[in-house]
Amino acid sequence: MTTLYEVHGSVALITLNNPPVNGLGHATRLSMTENLQKANDDDAIKSIVITGAGKAFSGGADIKEFGSPKAMQEPNLHSVIQMIENSSKPVVAAIHSVCMGGGLELALGCHYRIAAPGCSVALPEVKLGLLPGAGGTQRLPRALGVEPALNMIVSGEPVKSELLAQIPGQKLFDKMASSAESLPDEAFAFAQSIADIRPLPLVRNLPCKHRNGDAYFQFARNMVKGMSKNFPAPLKCVDAVEAATKQKFADGLLFERELFINLMWTPESRALRHIFIAERAASKIPDVPQDMPQRDIKSIAVIGAGTMGGGIAMNFLNAGIPVKMLEMKQEALDRGIATIRKNYESQVKKGKLKQDKYEQRMGLLSTTLSYDDLKDSDMVIEAVFEEMGVKEKVFTELDRVMKPSAILASNTSTLDLNQIASFTKRPEDVVGLHFFSPANIMKLLEVVRGEKTAKDVMATVMAVAKKIRKTAVVSGVCDGFIGNRMIEQYGRQGGFLLDEGCTPAQVDKAIEKFGFAMGPFRMGDLAGNDIGWAIRKRRYQEKPGMKYSKTADLLCEKGRFGQKTGAGWYDYVAGKRDAIPNHEVVAMIEEHRKSLGISPRKISDEEIVQRLVYSLVNEAAHILEEGIATKASDIDMVYLMGYGFPIYRGGPMLYADQVGLFNVVQAMNRFAKNPLDDASFWKPAPLLARLVAEGKTFN
């Protein structure tokens, strides 16, 4: 049963029971209305209490129904709320733990509300590109006051119940319980105390005005517009709350509904809803059961105290997990520890970290120069130079010293994990954990599954990723895994565009206007152009027939490796990250173009964007076809969390779906006819061709 019904004297208790957050799916709504009717039909019942089982009152819409017609199937949430308002007996919402979205709208429809302290209260729909669609924009301003309600609705951020209870004149909570534990008894007592009060109070009947209405809402629009670029929902939230202050409740409700439906069809909302579901789906591995036993991870070892090793260590220190860091020389250890200290001290200085927390985290960090000191660690992560010979030495040593149950992880970004695992006698314990730089900030973690990696190792590292607040995406073994394999094709297209007539600034500006955090050339300067150069040198040997622009090689031959040298595709001033175009680089590109006998042509921003983005899409289709990734949404998460793909477009695969895969392939066919491009690459991947033929999409 998705709701439970109990009788406590003259009080009926209806408990939402739809784990994990008591989502208000159709079965729950139907069960609730049946129990509301049951309570109203029973003459012995004088009042009704609604609460939630477990660790939530209600988190709102059921994720399994999200965006589907079933979400609006009768009784929909509007109908449930109307039934509560029309109840002949008073209905009390006993709120605890989590009360969000439709859960808060449900509570606002009750005649009374009693809340436990520590409850997180929110209307987070704006984070999905929507606004509250079951009366939230009309009832919350009446219950809480216009300004605090608008702030909650526009931000979508949770606020603790005890803080809301302190707002002068608020009618959101009629009573605060002493504690979460005492909430049931206090709710029953409160329900008995108001059983005979008539008429029953309704939030919809409360006044809703702002003393400086027009000026306030214009100010609010100006503020929201500046913060909500590319997202229409926040401004629509302002419109809906303003309607609550100027229209009759019923008219405001209709206006809210119209705005909600219009937003539901926007590409921005579809992208945000896609991300919401994709992020949760990424943690699920098809052949690894959710209840798979996990290994106990209470301590971590990190090999390498450089930028990456230090950043990796900070993730675990932040989560309260002890870290032992190994280097070959004391000076390297000292430099690494100094960098970690500097990072934490910067947070303390900015007020983002308390001094005692900083000291606590540093207290969890220890160092060593000997592999033997790592023997008791539950998991070890190597972050050493990206060269197979170096990895072999590290894993041979780890195999010698680590205890049998330890997980051996590599931070490799491109190398063959199966070969790395073969350096040990326990390949089932070896896994790839590819952190993205800076490792203590970037949310993405590529979890690379070797052909012999044990299922319990996969279950364990996915749980660890959650503990250190990473979005983990599983990849199979191939050169570059998901992210770097795709970005290589993106970079190749950038090079061809230079050969054909573009400047680095033109390419970067076009893709940044599309929404990327930075274009391919600024990104190359940030990562280090020598890294791409090393990969290309390997490619020239492995795939001599593969076509590349040589412009980037010429840049590296000049020692222009990017921000770390103060010069790359752009010039950089020490201490700043501003990319300053360099005339010599442009002249170098023009000279190289001339040497190839190429006459430059004018290239539109549209072509630049299509070639860069569709190169990602086609390579991703190969990755899906080969089983390197199991879901298109996983690829979207990699690019959203690790490569700066615009959030409001939902990732390369969803973007391709929205453009239309037929249109994507038509554009690819045009690019294949370009003699300066790589025609073989633009042949649609088998999966992409099949989806177009069947009229289907990636997602």
KOLFI-910892 format. One record per residue (C-alpha): x, y, z. Coordinates in steps of 0.05 Angstrom, whole numbers, plus 32768, in hexadecimal, padded with zeros to 4 digits. Layout:
- X:Y:Z
...
***
This chain:
- 8000:8000:8000
- 801B:8045:7FEE
- 7FF3:8064:8027
- 7FE3:8046:806B
- 7FA3:8052:8093
- 7F9F:804F:80DF
- 7F6E:8068:8113
- 7F86:8088:8154
- 7F49:8097:817C
- 7F22:80CB:8156
- 7F5C:80DA:8127
- 7F69:80B7:80E5
- 7FB2:80B3:80D1
- 7FC3:80AE:8087
- 800D:809E:807B
- 802E:80A6:8038
- 8056:8066:802D
- 8079:8069:7FEA
- 80C4:8064:7FF6
- 80F6:8083:7FF3
- 80D6:80C9:7FF7
- 808C:80B9:7FF5
- 8084:80D1:7FAE
- 803E:80E5:7F9B
- 8035:80B4:7F61
- 7FF1:809F:7F47
- 7FEA:8063:7F75
- 7FFA:808E:7FB2
- 7FC8:80C4:7F9D
- 7F92:8091:7F91
- 7F9F:806E:7FD3
- 7F9F:80B1:7FF8
- 7F5B:80C6:7FDC
- 7F3D:8083:7FEF
- 7F56:808B:8036
- 7F3F:80D3:803A
- 7EFA:80BC:8025
- 7EFD:8084:8058
- 7F0D:80B5:8090
- 7ED6:80E5:807B
- 7EA3:80AC:8078
- 7EB3:8094:80BF
- 7E89:80B9:80F3
- 7EBA:80A7:812A
- 7EF2:80CE:8107
- 7EF4:8118:811A
- 7F36:812D:80F9
- 7F6B:8112:80C9
- 7FB7:8114:80CB
- 7FE2:810A:808D
- 802C:80F9:8095
- 8063:80D3:8072
- 8086:8092:8084
- 80D1:808C:808A
- 80FE:80C7:807D
- 80CE:80F5:8059
- 808A:8115:805C
- 808C:8117:8010
- 80BF:8129:7FDC
- 8089:8139:7FA9
- 807F:811A:7F64
- 8090:80D1:7F5B
- 80D0:80CE:7F31
- 80B7:808F:7F0D
- 807C:80B8:7EF0
- 80A2:80F7:7EE3
- 808D:8119:7EA3
- 805D:80E1:7E90
- 8012:80E5:7E86
- 8009:80BB:7EC5
- 8020:80F7:7EEF
- 7FDE:811A:7EDC
- 7FB2:80DC:7EDF
- 7F76:80E6:7F0D
- 7F77:80EF:7F45
- 7FAF:8120:7F36
- 7FCF:8149:7F6D
- 7F9F:8183:7F62
- 7F64:8154:7F6D
- 7F83:8137:7FAD
- 7F8F:817D:7FC9
- 7F48:8192:7FB7
- 7F2D:8154:7FDA
- 7F55:8166:8019
- 7F3B:81AE:8017
- 7EF4:8194:800F
- 7EFA:8162:8048
- 7EC3:816B:807C
- 7EF6:815A:80B2
- 7F35:8181:80BF
- 7F75:8165:809F
- 7FB8:8171:80C1
- 7FFA:8168:809C
- 802F:814D:80CC
- 806F:8162:80A7
- 80B4:8146:80B5
- 80F8:8139:8094
- 80E9:814C:804C
- 80AE:8173:8032
- 80BA:8188:7FEA
- 8098:8196:7FA9
- 8054:8175:7FA5
- 805D:815F:7FED
- 805D:81A8:8004
- 8023:81B8:7FD5
- 7FFD:817E:7FF5
- 800C:8199:803A
- 7FF5:81DF:8025
- 7FB2:81C1:8011
- 7FA8:81A5:8058
- 7F81:81CF:808A
- 7FBA:81CE:80BD
- 8004:81BF:80BE
- 8031:81A9:80F7
- 807B:81A2:80E7
- 80B6:8180:8108
- 80F6:81A9:810F
- 812D:8199:80DC
- 80FC:818C:80A3
- 8115:81A2:805F
- 80DD:81C9:803C
- 80E1:81DC:7FF3
- 80BF:81E7:7FB0
- 80F9:81D0:7F84
- 80D4:81CC:7F41
- 80FC:8206:7F24
- 8139:81D8:7F25
- 8114:81AD:7EF2
- 8103:81E9:7EC6
- 80BC:81EB:7EE2
- 8094:8210:7F17
- 8068:81F0:7F4C
- 802C:81D5:7F27
- 7FFB:81C2:7F5F
- 7FED:8206:7F7D
- 8031:8212:7F9D
- 803A:8257:7F7D
- 7FF4:826B:7F96
- 7FF1:824D:7FDB
- 8039:8256:7FF5
- 8037:82A3:7FEF
- 7FF5:82A3:8015
- 8011:8276:804C
- 8058:8292:8052
- 8057:82D8:8036
- 8066:82EF:7FEF
- 80B0:82FD:7FF5
- 80C8:82BF:801A
- 809B:8294:7FEE
- 80B6:82B2:7FAE
- 80FD:82A7:7FC6
- 80EF:825E:7FD4
- 80CB:8253:7F92
- 80FF:8276:7F66
- 813B:8255:7F88
- 811D:8210:7F94
- 814B:820A:7FD0
- 8134:81E7:8010
- 8129:820E:8050
- 8126:81F0:8095
- 80E0:81EF:80B5
- 80F7:8213:80F5
- 8111:824E:80CB
- 80CF:8253:80A5
- 80A9:8251:80E7
- 80CD:8290:80FD
- 80B4:82BB:80C2
- 8085:82F0:80DF
- 803C:82E5:80CE
- 8048:82A1:80AD
- 800D:8271:80A8
- 8035:8237:808B
- 803A:8213:80CE
- 8004:8215:8102
- 8032:81F3:8134
- 807A:81DB:813A
- 8084:8197:815A
- 80B9:8191:8191
- 80DF:815C:8169
- 80D7:812B:812F
- 80CE:80F3:8162
- 8094:8116:8185
- 8072:812D:8143
- 803F:80F3:813F
- 8025:80FD:8187
- 8024:8149:8180
- 8000:8143:813D
- 7FCA:8116:815C
- 7FC1:8146:8196
- 7FBD:8182:8167
- 7F8C:815E:8139
- 7F5F:8150:8175
- 7F63:8198:818D
- 7F4A:81B5:814B
- 7F17:817F:813A
- 7EDA:81AA:8148
- 7EF3:81ED:812C
- 7ECA:8206:80F2
- 7ECE:8221:80BE
- 7F0C:81FB:80A8
- 7F45:8229:8096
- 7F5F:8227:804E
- 7FA1:8245:8036
- 7F7E:8259:7FF5
- 7F52:8289:801D
- 7F8C:82AE:803D
- 7F9C:82F5:8023
- 7FD7:82FD:7FF3
- 7FF0:8343:7FE8
- 8032:8368:7FE4
- 8035:83B1:7FFC
- 8061:83C6:7FC1
- 8048:8393:7F8F
- 805B:83AF:7F4A
- 809F:83CB:7F61
- 80B0:838B:7F87
- 80A0:835C:7F4D
- 80C6:8387:7F1C
- 8102:8385:7F4B
- 80FA:833A:7F51
- 80F8:8331:7F06
- 8137:8359:7EFD
- 815B:8330:7F31
- 8142:82ED:7F16
- 8150:82FF:7ECE
- 8199:830C:7EDE
- 81A1:82C8:7F00
- 8177:829B:7ED3
- 8196:82A3:7E8F
- 817F:826C:7E5F
- 814A:8253:7E90
- 8102:826D:7E88
- 80E4:824E:7EC7
- 80FD:827F:7EFD
- 80DD:82BB:7EDB
- 809C:8294:7ED2
- 809E:8287:7F1D
- 809D:82D2:7F29
- 8062:82D9:7EFA
- 803B:82A2:7F1F
- 8048:82BF:7F64
- 8034:8304:7F4B
- 7FF3:82E6:7F32
- 7FE7:82CC:7F79
- 7FE7:8314:7F91
- 7FBB:8331:7F5A
- 7F8A:82FB:7F46
- 7F54:82D1:7F67
- 7F70:828F:7F80
- 7F4C:8265:7F4B
- 7F65:8292:7F13
- 7FAC:8290:7F30
- 7FA8:8245:7F31
- 7F95:8242:7EE8
- 7FCE:8273:7ED6
- 8000:8248:7EFD
- 7FE8:820A:7ED8
- 7FEF:822C:7E94
- 8036:8241:7EA4
- 8047:81FC:7EBE
- 802F:81D9:7E7F
- 8054:820A:7E52
- 8095:8201:7E79
- 808D:81B5:7E77
- 8096:81B8:7E2B
- 80D4:81E4:7E2B
- 8116:81C4:7E17
- 8135:81E1:7E56
- 8104:81BD:7E83
- 810C:817D:7E5C
- 8157:8183:7E64
- 8154:818F:7EAF
- 8122:8155:7EBA
- 814E:8129:7E8F
- 818A:813B:7EBB
- 8163:812E:7EFB
- 8152:80E7:7EE5
- 8195:80DA:7EC2
- 81BD:80EB:7F00
- 8197:80B7:7F28
- 8198:8084:7EF1
- 81E4:808A:7EEA
- 81EF:8069:7F2E
- 81CA:802A:7F17
- 81F3:7FF4:7EF5
- 81C8:7FC1:7ECE
- 81E9:7F81:7EE8
- 81FC:7F9A:7F2E
- 81C0:7F92:7F5E
- 81AF:7FCD:7F8A
- 81B8:7FA1:7FC7
- 81FD:7F87:7FB3
- 8229:7F81:7FF1
- 825E:7FB7:7FF4
- 82A5:7FB8:800E
- 82B2:7FE2:804B
- 82D8:8022:8038
- 82F1:8045:8077
- 8335:805D:805F
- 8354:8072:801D
- 839A:8074:8001
- 83AD:80A4:7FC8
- 83EC:809A:7F9E
- 8406:80DC:7F86
- 8404:8120:7FA8
- 83FE:814B:7F69
- 83C3:8176:7F56
- 8397:813A:7F46
- 83AD:8110:7F82
- 83A2:814A:7FB1
- 835D:8159:7F94
- 8349:810F:7F9A
- 8360:810D:7FE2
- 8337:814B:7FF3
- 82F6:8128:7FDD
- 8300:80F3:8011
- 8318:8122:8048
- 82DA:814B:803C
- 82B0:810D:8047
- 82D4:80FC:8088
- 82FC:80C1:806C
- 8345:80BB:8080
- 8378:80C0:8047
- 83C0:80A9:8044
- 83E6:80CA:800C
- 8425:80AB:7FED
- 845C:80CB:7FC5
- 84A3:80B7:7FB2
- 84C4:80F5:7FCE
- 84B7:811F:800C
- 84BA:8160:7FE5
- 8480:8149:7FB9
- 8458:8136:7FF6
- 8465:8179:8016
- 844F:819E:7FD7
- 840F:8174:7FD3
- 83FD:8180:801C
- 840B:81CA:8014
- 83DB:81CE:7FD9
- 83A4:81AA:8000
- 83AF:81DA:803B
- 83AC:8216:800D
- 836A:81FE:7FEE
- 834B:81F4:8033
- 8366:8236:804E
- 8348:825A:8012
- 8304:823C:8025
- 830D:8251:806D
- 831F:8298:8057
- 82E0:829C:802C
- 82B5:8283:8066
- 82A4:8242:8041
- 82C7:8216:8074
- 82CC:821D:80BF
- 8311:821A:80DF
- 8301:81DC:8109
- 82E8:81B7:80CA
- 8329:81C9:80A6
- 8353:81AE:80DF
- 8327:8170:80E4
- 8331:8161:809A
- 837C:816C:809B
- 837F:813F:80D8
- 8364:8106:80AD
- 839E:810D:807C
- 83DF:80E7:8086
- 841B:80DB:8057
- 844F:80A7:8048
- 8489:8097:8019
- 847F:804C:801F
- 844C:801F:7FFC
- 844E:7FF1:8039
- 842A:8026:8062
- 83EC:801F:8035
- 83DF:7FD7:8047
- 83A3:7FE5:8074
- 837E:8015:8045
- 833B:7FFD:802A
- 8343:801F:7FE6
- 837E:803D:7FC2
- 837A:806E:7F87
- 83B6:807C:7F5C
- 83BE:80C0:7F3D
- 8403:80BA:7F1C
- 841E:80CD:7ED7
- 83F3:80B4:7E9E
- 8424:8081:7E82
- 841A:8036:7E83
- 8460:8026:7E9C
- 8455:8053:7ED8
- 8411:8033:7EE6
- 8431:7FEE:7EE3
- 8463:7FFE:7F19
- 842D:801B:7F46
- 83FC:7FE1:7F3F
- 8432:7FAD:7F47
- 8443:7FCD:7F8A
- 83FA:7FD4:7F9E
- 83EE:7F8B:7F8F
- 8427:7F7A:7FBD
- 8412:7FA4:7FF9
- 83C7:7FAE:7FF9
- 839A:7F81:8023
- 836F:7F4D:7FFE
- 832E:7F74:8004
- 834A:7FB7:7FEC
- 8331:7FD9:7FAD
- 8369:7FF0:7F7E
- 8353:802C:7F55
- 8374:8051:7F1C
- 8367:809A:7F0A
- 837C:808D:7EC2
- 8357:80B9:7E90
- 8367:8091:7E50
- 8391:8053:7E5D
- 8379:800A:7E59
- 835F:7FF7:7E9D
- 8360:7FAD:7E8C
- 83AA:7FB2:7E7F
- 83B4:7FD7:7EC1
- 838C:7FA1:7EE5
- 83B8:7F6C:7EC5
- 83F3:7F87:7EED
- 83D3:7F69:7F2B
- 83BE:7F23:7F40
- 8379:7F3F:7F52
- 835B:7F61:7F15
- 8316:7F59:7F34
- 832A:7F8E:7F68
- 8342:7FC1:7F34
- 8314:7FFA:7F1D
- 831D:803D:7EFB
- 8309:807C:7F21
- 8315:80B5:7EF0
- 830E:80F6:7F16
- 830A:8138:7EEF
- 8336:8173:7EFE
- 8331:8196:7F2E
- 831F:8155:7F51
- 8306:8175:7F91
- 82D4:81A0:7F6A
- 82BD:817B:7F2B
- 827F:8150:7F37
- 828D:811B:7F02
- 82AE:80D8:7F11
- 82B6:80A6:7ED8
- 82B5:8061:7EF7
- 82DA:8033:7EC6
- 82C5:7FEA:7ECA
- 82FA:7FB9:7EB4
- 82E7:7F76:7E95
- 82F7:7F54:7ED7
- 82E2:7F89:7F09
- 82B7:7F68:7F3F
- 826E:7F7D:7F47
- 8277:7F8C:7F91
- 82B1:7FBB:7F7E
- 8282:7FE0:7F4F
- 824B:7FE5:7F84
- 827E:7FFE:7FB7
- 829E:8034:7F8C
- 825A:804E:7F76
- 8246:8055:7FBF
- 8289:8076:7FCF
- 827D:80A7:7F96
- 823B:80BB:7FB5
- 825C:80C4:7FF8
- 8290:80F5:7FDB
- 8258:8118:7FB4
- 826C:8104:7F6E
- 823F:80F3:7F34
- 825A:80AF:7F20
- 8252:8095:7ED9
- 8268:804F:7EC5
- 8293:8045:7E87
- 82AF:8007:7E67
- 82F8:8003:7E52
- 830D:8027:7E12
- 833F:805D:7E01
- 8327:809B:7E24
- 82EA:807A:7E42
- 82AB:80A4:7E37
- 82BF:80ED:7E40
- 8305:80F0:7E23
- 82F5:80C2:7DEA
- 82BE:80F2:7DD4
- 82E5:8132:7DE1
- 831C:811A:7DB2
- 82EB:811D:7D78
- 82D3:8161:7D8F
- 831B:8179:7D90
- 8328:815D:7D4B
- 82EE:8185:7D30
- 8309:81C4:7D51
- 834B:81B9:7D2C
- 8329:81AF:7CE9
- 8301:81F0:7CF4
- 8343:8215:7CFD
- 835E:81F7:7CBD
- 8320:820D:7C97
- 831E:8255:7CAC
- 830C:825F:7CF6
- 8335:827E:7D2E
- 8337:825E:7D73
- 8310:8299:7D8F
- 82D9:8291:7D5A
- 82D0:8247:7D69
- 82D0:8252:7DB5
- 82A0:828C:7DB1
- 826E:8264:7D87
- 826C:8227:7DB5
- 826C:8253:7DF4
- 8230:8279:7DD8
- 820F:8234:7DCF
- 821A:822C:7E1A
- 825B:8206:7E26
- 8283:821F:7E62
- 82BF:8228:7E33
- 82D1:8218:7DEB
- 8302:81E2:7DD4
- 833E:8211:7DD1
- 8334:8232:7E14
- 8329:81EC:7E30
- 8369:81D3:7E10
- 8390:820D:7E30
- 8371:81FD:7E74
- 8380:81B2:7E71
- 83C5:81BA:7E50
- 83CF:81B5:7E05
- 840A:8186:7E11
- 83D9:8151:7E2A
- 83B3:8150:7DE8
- 83F6:8151:7DC3
- 840C:8112:7DE7
- 83CB:80EF:7DD4
- 83D1:8104:7D8B
- 8419:80EA:7D88
- 83FF:80A7:7DA1
- 83C7:80AA:7D6D
- 83F8:80B7:7D34
- 8419:8074:7D45
- 83DA:804C:7D55
- 83AE:8068:7D1D
- 83DB:8084:7CE7
- 83A0:808F:7CB8
- 8377:80B9:7CE9
- 836F:8101:7CD2
- 8384:813A:7D00
- 8392:8184:7CF8
- 83DC:8191:7D07
- 83CF:81D8:7D21
- 83CE:81C2:7D6A
- 8411:819E:7D61
- 8430:81DE:7D45
- 8416:8204:7D82
- 8435:81D1:7DB2
- 8477:81D3:7D8C
- 8479:821D:7DA0
- 8472:8208:7DE9
- 842D:8228:7DEE
- 840E:81F4:7E1D
- 83D8:8221:7E3A
- 83CA:8244:7E7C
- 8403:8220:7EA0
- 8436:8240:7E71
- 8410:8282:7E6A
- 8408:8275:7E1F
- 83DE:8245:7DF6
- 83A9:8253:7DC2
- 83A2:8294:7DEA
- 83D0:82BD:7E17
- 83C5:82C0:7E63
- 83D9:82F1:7E98
- 83F4:82D3:7ED9
- 83BD:82CA:7F0D
- 8385:82D3:7EDA
- 8360:82A2:7EAC
- 834B:82D4:7E77
- 8359:82B9:7E31
- 837C:82EF:7E08
- 837F:82E1:7DBC
- 83C6:82DE:7DA1
- 83D5:82FA:7D5B
- 8411:82CB:7D52
- 83E5:828E:7D5D
- 83B2:82A8:7D29
- 83ED:82B5:7CF9
- 8407:826E:7D06
- 83C3:8251:7CF5
- 83BE:827B:7CB5
- 8405:8267:7CA0
- 83F6:821D:7CAB
- 83B5:8224:7C84
- 83DB:8244:7C4B
- 840F:820C:7C4B
- 83D7:81DA:7C42
- 83BB:8201:7C07
- 8379:820F:7C2B
- 8352:824E:7C1B
- 832E:8264:7C5B
- 82E2:8268:7C58
- 82AF:828A:7C85
- 8292:8257:7CB6
- 8251:8265:7CDB
- 8248:825D:7D26
- 8211:822A:7D15
- 8242:81FE:7CF0
- 8276:8204:7D27
- 8244:81EE:7D5C
- 8228:81B5:7D33
- 826C:8198:7D21
- 8285:819B:7D69
- 8245:8181:7D8A
- 8233:814C:7D56
- 827A:8131:7D59
- 826B:8122:7DA2
- 8228:8103:7D90
- 8243:80D4:7D5B
- 827D:80BC:7D85
- 824D:80B2:7DBF
- 8221:8087:7D93
- 825D:805A:7D86
- 826A:8057:7DD1
- 8223:8040:7DDD
- 8226:800E:7DA4
- 8265:7FEF:7DC2
- 8247:7FEC:7E09
- 827C:801B:7E26
- 8241:8043:7E42
- 81FF:8020:7E52
- 81D1:805D:7E4C
- 81D0:809C:7E22
- 81BF:80C3:7E61
- 8201:80AC:7E80
- 8225:80CF:7E46
- 81FD:810D:7E52
- 8211:810C:7E9C
- 825B:8106:7E89
- 8257:8144:7E5D
- 822C:816D:7E8B
- 8255:815F:7ECA
- 829B:815A:7EAC
- 82A0:8181:7E6B
- 8275:81C0:7E72
- 823C:81AC:7E43
- 8203:81DE:7E50
- 81D4:81C5:7E86
- 8197:81E3:7E64
- 81A3:81B8:7E26
- 81A5:8177:7E4E
- 81E5:8158:7E31
- 81FA:8146:7DEA
- 81CB:810A:7DE3
- 818C:812D:7DFB
- 819F:8169:7DD1
- 81A5:813C:7D93
- 8161:811E:7DA4
- 8142:8163:7DA8
- 8161:817A:7D66
- 814A:8139:7D47
- 8179:8100:7D37
- 8164:8103:7CEE
- 817C:814B:7CEB
- 81BD:8139:7D0E
- 81CC:8104:7CDA
- 81BA:8133:7CA1
- 81ED:8166:7CBC
- 8221:812E:7CC3
- 8216:811B:7C7B
- 8226:8163:7C66
- 8265:8164:7C91
- 827C:8122:7C71
- 827F:8146:7C2D
- 82B1:8179:7C48
- 82F5:8164:7C2A
- 831B:8184:7C64
- 82F4:815D:7C99
- 82F6:8112:7CA9
- 82BF:80F2:7C7E
- 82C7:80AE:7C9F
- 82B9:80CB:7CE4
- 8277:80EA:7CCD
- 825A:80A7:7CB8
- 8222:809F:7CEB
- 8230:806C:7D21
- 8206:802C:7D17
- 81DB:803C:7D54
- 81CE:8083:7D3C
- 81BB:806B:7CF6
- 818D:8036:7D14
- 816A:8068:7D41
- 815D:8096:7D06
- 8142:805D:7CDC
- 8113:8048:7D14
- 80FE:808F:7D26
- 8119:8088:7D6D
- 8144:80B2:7D9C
- 8180:80A5:7DCA
- 8157:80B4:7E09
***
